[in-house]
């Protein structure tokens, strides 16, 4: 018998596998930058589902097209063609600004899985580097390359390959043996990357232009330039995980272009998810059309390497979510949200930095990816209850004050509001933050 009398929390405790240590909030609805809990309490949503609801909750344009599409065609198998998928692919290639093709899936982890498979195909079937670029005796002309260099501090998702790729020990524990073939290099460290690409059997480098989960850590322009040069020199794929930082969050469609101030560095492949469809599950990769010489001697565009039968998904790229994603991306474009992310992001960064609190050690940000580091002795200064990390404890306090933020590690919290967040909403969040820190200090 269903227990309608039980609270949401009780039902979770009984029936939902406890993979999350959830905050004690039961959210019921959202509109714009606000959400409401089951008791009707309102919160400013500066988490946006961890950088997901890019145009805010229930944007009327998205509600309209998705309602219409629900009555038209929700799903069709990838055995067939559907126009919404075709149009979204065309739009995404245009947003990258370089020729290539797109594959659709359902999440960030899955998008990265497609990148790993692309790298393996490239390494196994592609011709090895020319001798002058080869890594000494380590790669013979017929050897397969399948290694992928990823970065310490990175996050690439929770699949088995995702946790192997992720440069954080905590996600791997208990799930050994890990998928082999991933090697981690310190982020933003040129000499380490230079050494890593010379290891035997490497096929690709995968990095987040702005590391998100670790607490907003942007790559330097020099590092991205070096990564491109090294990948060219050693015939490796350069792949960017833009699941969190892509599609507008940094104030450009492409996070790396924000960091480079243009397109002087271009990757071979990119993964997206999170904000791409404003809250509906969708992941995607873009792959460039650069020619790849195969061991067989033939040359194919990189974007055609994953050919028929090599990869697939039941749900990825279904008409409903593609119509929604196209509308989300059109809304970002037509309502000036890239400029908003840049301008309001800079305003928010300045306002957070202006909070004069002895409990803050650093404020960082790119566009509307912002992080505040708490001082290392926060727990003892504020005398928080033992066993709760400062980042989680302060998130509880923000919730009580009506603001949703996202913890990062033990000592930081992030703001990842919708890309159309207003100056007044930033002011309210700054006021809540300043007031809380003042009380705590
Ligand atoms: N890559 C990055 C950079 C992420 O931030 C995340 C999620 O936080 C992922 C991949 C995994 O995405 P998903 O949770 O949709 O699988």
Boltz pocket constraint, residues with backbone or C-beta under 6 A from the ligand:
constraints:
  - pocket:
      binder: B
      contacts: [[A, 50], [A, 106], [A, 107], [A, 108], [A, 109], [A, 110], [A, 112], [A, 155], [A, 156], [A, 157], [A, 158], [A, 208], [A, 210], [A, 212], [A, 213], [A, 241], [A, 242], [A, 243], [A, 244], [A, 245], [A, 273], [A, 274]]
      max_distance: 6.0
